[in-house]
Amino acid sequence: MNPTDTRAQESQLPTLTSLRWVAALLVFAYHAGAENLFANHSVGRSLASVTAKAGAVGVSFFFVLSGFVLTWSAREGEPIPTFWRRRIAKIYPNHIASFIVALLLILRVGPLLPGGRVWSGAAANLFLVQAWIPNPYVFISVNGVSWSLSCEIFFYLTFPFWLGVVRRIPAQHLVWGFALLVVLILGVPLVAAELPREPELPWKAAPTYAYWFVYIFPPIRM
């Protein structure tokens, strides 16, 4: 085995990568609870209560894990267009297939949100830019969970730039970069608190703009 093959195997981190199923299971559990699939409503409410935070934890864990694996496996000297092409090819065909299935289901049974329209946000969802728009009828339109892919696309597009920046930081100064990130993260809810309180989300009593800014908006997720 030549050194290139060895490096390729080492960069795959199969043990960490396999943890993605944990994140997927948490997200699935949350949605199963939220959909109230049981005829016995007390069972459904109990499941929903237990899994209420599982989706948020699963998505956040997946983002962090993906960022670490991307950085670990980054190929020295790889052209940026090649990196973008590989990443987009990995997620976009599946996204198109899921989009078509979700659209057919919506045409059959109706929109996901009450008051929504079949075509609300369809174009934004198709091109994975829906997470940039602070409108719940757009950012969870068609295949609602694909808002996370909208964030992922942004991560992929900016990853080569951020990787270059981090690699230029001397090791002894990394702690200051970490401290800056902590300050920025702590500032997020302070900014969200200043956003308009109306309108509220269609599915729960929470301000749309604050929810979108903290939970959906790609730069904050990054």
C-alpha positions in Angstrom: 0.0 0.0 0.0 1.5 3.4 -1.0 1.5 6.4 1.3 -1.3 8.1 -0.6 -3.7 5.1 -0.1 -2.7 5.0 3.6 -3.5 8.7 4.0 -6.8 8.3 2.2 -7.9 5.5 4.6 -6.7 7.5 7.7 -8.6 10.6 6.6 -12.0 8.8 6.4 -12.4 8.5 10.2 -14.9 5.6 9.9 -15.5 5.5 13.6 -16.5 9.1 13.9 -18.3 9.1 10.5 -20.5 6.2 11.7 -21.8 8.5 14.5 -23.9 10.2 11.9 -26.5 7.6 12.4 -26.8 8.7 16.0 -27.6 12.3 14.8 -30.1 10.9 12.2 -31.8 8.7 14.9 -32.2 11.8 17.1 -33.8 13.8 14.3 -36.0 10.8 13.4 -37.1 10.4 17.0 -38.1 14.0 17.3 -40.2 14.0 14.1 -41.8 10.7 15.1 -42.9 12.3 18.3 -44.0 15.6 16.8 -46.2 13.8 14.2 -48.3 12.1 16.9 -48.4 8.8 15.1 -50.0 6.7 17.8 -53.7 6.1 18.2 -53.3 6.4 21.9 -52.7 10.1 22.3 -51.2 9.8 25.8 -48.4 7.6 24.3 -48.0 10.2 21.5 -47.7 13.0 24.0 -45.2 11.1 26.1 -43.0 10.4 23.1 -43.2 14.0 22.0 -42.2 15.2 25.5 -39.2 12.8 25.6 -38.0 13.7 22.1 -38.8 17.4 22.2 -35.1 18.4 22.2 -33.7 15.5 20.3 -34.0 17.1 16.8 -32.1 20.2 17.8 -29.4 18.2 19.4 -29.1 15.8 16.5 -28.9 18.6 13.9 -26.3 20.5 15.9 -24.2 17.4 16.5 -24.3 16.5 12.8 -23.1 20.0 11.8 -20.2 19.9 14.3 -19.2 16.3 13.3 -19.4 17.1 9.6 -17.2 20.2 10.1 -14.6 18.2 12.0 -14.5 15.3 9.4 -14.3 17.8 6.5 -11.3 19.6 8.1 -9.6 16.3 9.0 -10.0 14.9 5.5 -9.2 18.1 3.6 -6.9 17.3 0.7 -3.8 19.5 0.5 -3.7 21.4 -2.8 -7.1 20.3 -4.0 -8.6 22.8 -6.4 -11.6 24.6 -4.8 -14.0 23.8 -7.8 -13.1 20.1 -7.3 -14.0 20.3 -3.6 -17.3 22.0 -4.4 -18.1 19.5 -7.1 -17.5 16.5 -4.9 -19.6 17.9 -2.0 -22.5 19.0 -4.2 -22.5 15.7 -6.0 -22.8 14.0 -2.7 -26.0 15.7 -1.5 -27.8 17.3 -4.5 -29.0 14.2 -6.4 -30.6 12.9 -3.1 -32.1 16.3 -2.5 -33.7 16.4 -5.9 -35.2 12.9 -5.4 -36.6 13.9 -2.0 -37.9 17.2 -3.3 -39.9 15.4 -6.0 -41.4 12.8 -3.6 -42.3 15.6 -1.1 -43.9 17.7 -3.8 -46.0 14.8 -4.9 -47.1 14.1 -1.4 -48.0 17.8 -0.9 -50.1 17.7 -4.1 -51.9 14.7 -2.7 -52.5 15.6 0.9 -51.8 19.3 1.1 -49.2 21.7 2.5 -47.1 20.9 5.6 -48.2 24.1 7.4 -51.7 25.4 7.9 -52.4 28.3 5.5 -49.5 27.4 3.3 -49.6 27.0 -0.5 -48.2 24.1 -2.5 -45.7 26.3 -4.3 -44.7 28.4 -1.3 -40.9 28.4 -1.3 -40.6 25.6 -3.8 -38.0 27.4 -6.0 -36.0 28.4 -2.9 -36.1 24.8 -1.6 -35.1 23.3 -4.9 -32.0 25.5 -5.1 -31.3 25.1 -1.4 -31.4 28.8 -0.5 -34.6 28.6 1.7 -32.7 29.0 5.0 -31.8 32.5 4.1 -35.4 33.6 4.0 -37.1 34.4 7.4 -40.5 33.0 6.3 -41.6 29.6 7.7 -43.6 29.0 4.6 -40.3 29.2 2.7 -37.6 27.8 5.1 -39.5 24.6 5.8 -41.3 24.4 2.4 -41.8 21.3 0.4 -39.2 18.9 2.0 -39.1 20.8 5.3 -36.1 19.2 6.8 -33.9 20.2 3.8 -33.4 23.6 5.5 -30.3 21.9 7.0 -29.0 21.1 3.5 -29.4 24.8 2.7 -27.0 25.4 5.6 -24.6 22.6 4.5 -24.3 24.1 1.0 -23.3 27.4 2.5 -20.7 25.6 4.7 -19.3 23.9 1.7 -19.0 27.1 -0.4 -17.2 28.9 2.4 -15.2 26.0 3.8 -12.1 26.5 1.7 -11.8 30.1 2.8 -12.2 29.4 6.5 -9.8 26.5 6.3 -7.2 28.8 4.8 -7.8 31.4 7.6 -7.5 28.8 10.4 -4.4 27.3 9.0 -2.7 30.7 9.0 -3.4 31.2 12.7 -0.3 30.4 14.8 -1.0 27.5 17.2 -0.3 29.7 20.3 -3.0 32.1 19.1 -5.8 29.6 18.5 -7.1 30.1 22.0 -7.9 33.7 21.1 -9.8 32.6 18.1 -11.7 30.2 20.2 -12.5 32.9 22.7 -13.8 35.2 19.9 -16.1 32.5 18.7 -17.5 32.0 22.3 -18.2 35.7 22.5 -19.9 35.7 19.1 -22.1 32.7 20.1 -23.1 34.3 23.4 -24.1 37.4 21.5 -26.5 35.5 19.2 -29.5 35.4 21.7 -28.9 39.1 22.5 -29.3 40.0 18.9 -32.3 37.7 18.5 -34.0 39.4 21.5 -34.0 42.7 19.5 -35.8 41.3 16.5 -39.5 41.8 16.0 -41.8 39.6 18.2 -44.4 39.3 15.5 -45.4 37.3 13.5 -45.2 34.0 15.4 -44.5 30.6 14.0 -47.5 28.7 12.5 -46.8 25.6 14.7 -46.0 27.1 18.1 -46.0 30.4 20.1 -42.5 31.6 19.3 -41.4 34.7 17.3 -40.6 33.8 13.7 -37.6 36.1 13.3 -35.8 35.0 16.5 -36.4 31.3 15.7 -35.1 31.7 12.2 -32.1 33.8 13.2 -30.9 31.4 16.0 -31.9 28.1 14.6 -32.0 28.3 10.7 -29.9 31.2 9.5 -26.8 29.7 7.8 -24.1 32.2 9.0 -25.2 31.7 12.7 -25.3 27.9 12.2 -21.8 28.1 10.8 
